[in-house]
Amino acid sequence: MAWEDRTPFDAIEKSFGLGEPQVIAIMRKELKRSSFELWRKRVTGRATKHSALRSEDVTRAYCPTQYKNK
């Protein structure tokens, strides 16, 4: 969930009880350094990762085409 750009940290906290600092620590531990740095650069200040910065029109945590019916 943390890797997906459209999933806000609030949704991760609601689902798993992990706040943003804990998610960052897990990502730092589990990813290669370069991958972590790229991810961190991508999500820092990103409106889709922080519900407070997100538009009120967005009510979902993922892209509608992300989970396709088979």
PADRENMI-369278 format. One record per residue: y, x, z of N, C-alpha, C, CB in turn; residue in one letter; residue number from 1. Coordinates in steps of 0.2 Angstrom, whole numbers, plus 2048, in hexadecimal, padded with zeros to 3 digits. Each point is the difference from the previous one (the first is absolute). Glycine has a CB too. Layout:
<rs>
[[Y,X,Z],[Y,X,Z],[Y,X,Z],[Y,X,Z],a,NUM] ...
</rs>
This chain:
<rs>
[[7FA,804,800],[806,7FC,800],[806,804,800],[7FA,7F7,806],m,1] [[806,80F,7FD],[806,804,801],[801,803,7F9],[7FE,803,80C],a,2] [[7FD,7FF,7F0],[801,803,7FA],[804,7FB,7FB],[7F6,808,802],w,3] [[808,7F2,7FE],[803,7FB,7FC],[807,7FF,801],[7F5,7FA,800],e,4] [[810,807,7FB],[807,800,801],[802,7F9,802],[801,809,7F8],d,5] [[7FC,7F2,806],[803,7F9,802],[7FE,7FD,807],[7FF,7FE,7F3],r,6] [[7FC,805,810],[7FE,7FE,807],[805,803,805],[7F4,7FF,7FC],t,7] [[80F,7FC,807],[805,803,805],[7FD,802,807],[808,7F8,7FB],p,8] [[7FB,80D,808],[7FD,802,806],[7FF,7FA,805],[806,80B,7FE],f,9] [[7FE,7F0,802],[7FF,7FA,805],[7FA,7FD,7FE],[80C,7FE,801],d,10] [[7F1,802,7F9],[7FA,7FD,7FF],[7FA,804,803],[805,7FB,7F5],a,11] [[7FC,80C,80A],[7FB,804,803],[800,7FF,807],[801,809,7F7],i,12] [[805,7F7,80D],[800,7FF,807],[7FD,7F9,802],[80A,807,800],e,13] [[7F7,7F4,7FC],[7FD,7FA,802],[7F8,800,7FF],[80B,7FA,7FC],k,14] [[7F3,809,7FF],[7F9,800,7FE],[7FC,805,805],[802,7FD,7F4],s,15] [[801,809,80D],[7FC,805,804],[803,802,806],[7FC,804,7F5],f,16] [[80A,7FA,80D],[803,802,806],[803,807,800],[7F9,7F8,806],g,17] [[808,80A,7F4],[803,807,800],[807,800,7FD],[7F5,805,7FE],l,18] [[810,7FE,806],[807,800,7FE],[801,805,7FB],[803,7FC,80B],g,19] [[803,804,7F2],[802,805,7FB],[7FE,807,802],[809,7F8,7FC],e,20] [[7F9,80B,80A],[7FF,807,802],[7F9,801,800],[80A,800,806],p,21] [[7F1,7FC,7FC],[7F9,801,800],[7FD,800,7F9],[800,7FA,80B],q,22] [[803,802,7F1],[7FD,800,7F9],[802,807,7FC],[801,7F3,800],v,23] [[805,80F,802],[802,806,7FD],[7FC,806,802],[80C,7FC,800],i,24] [[7F3,804,807],[7FB,805,803],[7F9,800,7FD],[807,7FF,80A],a,25] [[7F6,7FB,7F5],[7FA,800,7FC],[800,802,7F9],[7FD,7F6,807],i,26] [[808,808,7F6],[801,803,7F9],[801,807,7FF],[805,7F5,7FD],m,27] [[7FF,80E,808],[801,807,800],[7F9,804,802],[80C,7FE,804],r,28] [[7F0,7FF,800],[7FA,803,802],[7FA,7FF,7FA],[803,7FE,80C],k,29] [[7FD,7FD,7F1],[7FB,7FE,7FB],[801,802,7F9],[7FE,7F7,807],e,30] [[809,80A,7F7],[801,802,7F9],[801,808,800],[806,7F4,7FE],l,31] [[7F9,80E,7FC],[802,807,7FF],[808,801,800],[7F6,802,7F8],k,32] [[80C,803,80A],[807,801,801],[805,7FE,7FB],[7FD,80A,807],r,33] [[801,7F8,7F3],[804,7FE,7FA],[800,7F8,7FF],[7FE,80B,7FB],s,34] [[7FC,7F2,806],[800,7F9,7FF],[804,7FC,805],[7F4,802,7FC],s,35] [[80B,801,80B],[804,7FD,805],[808,801,7FE],[7F7,802,809],f,36] [[80B,803,7F5],[807,801,7FE],[802,7FC,7FB],[7FF,80C,803],e,37] [[7FD,7F3,7F8],[802,7FB,7FA],[800,7F9,803],[7FB,807,7F8],l,38] [[800,7F7,80C],[800,7F9,803],[806,7FF,804],[7F4,800,800],w,39] [[80E,805,804],[806,7FF,805],[806,800,7FC],[7FA,807,809],r,40] [[807,7FC,7F2],[806,800,7FC],[800,7F9,7FD],[800,80C,7FD],k,41] [[7FB,7F1,801],[7FF,7FA,7FC],[802,7FA,805],[7F8,804,7F9],r,42] [[806,7FC,80D],[801,7FB,805],[806,800,804],[7F4,7FF,800],v,43] [[80F,807,801],[806,801,804],[806,7FB,7FD],[7FC,80C,803],t,44] [[806,7F0,801],[806,7FB,7FE],[7FE,7FB,7FB],[807,80A,803],g,45] [[7F3,7F6,7FB],[7FE,7FB,7FB],[800,7F9,803],[7F9,809,7FA],r,46] [[80A,7F2,802],[801,7FA,802],[7FA,7FC,801],[80B,800,7FA],a,47] [[7F0,801,802],[7F9,7FD,800],[7FC,802,806],[801,7FF,7F3],t,48] [[800,807,810],[7FC,802,805],[803,7FE,807],[7FD,80A,7F9],k,49] [[809,7F3,807],[804,7FE,806],[802,7F9,7FF],[804,80C,803],h,50] [[7F9,7F0,801],[802,7F9,7FF],[807,7FE,801],[7F5,7FE,804],s,51] [[80F,806,801],[807,7FF,801],[804,801,7FA],[7FE,803,80C],a,52] [[800,802,7EF],[803,801,7FA],[7FE,7FC,7FA],[801,80C,805],l,53] [[7FA,7F0,7FC],[7FD,7FC,7FB],[804,7FA,7FE],[7F5,805,803],r,54] [[80B,7F9,7F7],[803,7FA,7FE],[7FD,7FA,803],[803,805,7F5],s,55] [[800,7F6,80D],[7FE,7FA,803],[7FB,7FC,7FC],[80A,7FF,807],e,56] [[7F7,802,7F2],[7FC,7FD,7FB],[7F9,802,800],[80A,7FF,7F9],d,57] [[7F4,807,809],[7FA,803,800],[7FC,7FE,807],[804,80A,7F9],v,58] [[7F7,7F2,806],[7FC,7FD,806],[7F9,803,800],[807,7F6,7FF],t,59] [[7F7,80F,7FC],[7F9,802,800],[801,808,801],[7FC,7F7,7F8],r,60] [[7FE,80C,80A],[800,807,802],[7FD,804,7FA],[7FF,7FD,80C],a,61] [[7FF,800,7EF],[7FD,803,7FA],[801,7FD,7FA],[7F7,804,807],y,62] [[808,800,7F3],[801,7FD,7F9],[7FC,7FB,7FF],[804,80B,7FC],c,63] [[7FE,7EF,800],[7FB,7FB,7FF],[7FA,802,7FB],[80A,7F8,802],p,64] [[7F7,80D,7FA],[7FB,802,7FC],[7FB,805,803],[808,7FE,7F7],t,65] [[7FA,804,80F],[7FC,806,804],[7F9,7FD,801],[80A,804,805],q,66] [[7F5,7F6,7FD],[7F9,7FE,802],[7FE,7FB,7FA],[802,802,80D],y,67] [[7FB,800,7EE],[7FE,7FB,7FB],[7F9,7FD,801],[807,807,7F8],k,68] [[7F9,7F3,806],[7F9,7FC,801],[7FC,803,7FA],[805,7F5,805],n,69] [[7F4,80C,7FD],[7FB,802,7FB],[7FC,7FB,7FF],[801,80B,804],k,70] 
</rs>
